[in-house]
């Protein structure tokens, strides 16, 4: 199926951080499916990820998803940030309780897909444990599973391969390749360079 053009459109986005504009008058658009934005260290990848997810103050700029205005600087704006799925304040929850919370939060959450993803990333045996007993890499993998299963119109993956072992990197490659041309969702990857196993060029490079 064909990708949907201009799924995410950002116009004239300026985001200050620490008294300086980390993102300055930024404009770009990407289609649906798996899309990649690259940038050097300090170029604002994480700031952009947090901004799209409503977790960062914005000086000016607009964004739309599927042609509908995206409310910036507001939590629960319909964008899923994989790294924000498991907050440190929720480490006392088990993996199963986190799954149940996600099911309630995202109306199009797909339990079958989540089950398959947990198996693919080797997380099934951990689900009964509280998250403070999980490794950093395992908590990241849980966030990735949620990003793929939640049914969010836009999910943002900030340097998703970081802290993953080789097996998990291969699993992530597999999922992203399967979703590459999805017409009704967008998974936006932000990374230093195109992942070696993905075989995809960047749709946009941060200045």
Beta strands, then each sheet from edge to edge (+ up, - down):
strand 1: 8-17
strand 2: 20-30
strand 3: 33-38
strand 4: 60-65
strand 5: 68-69
strand 6: 79-81
strand 7: 154-158
strand 8: 186-191
strand 9: 204-205
sheet 1: 2+ 1- 4+ 5-
sheet 2: 6+ 7+ 8+ 3+ 9+
end
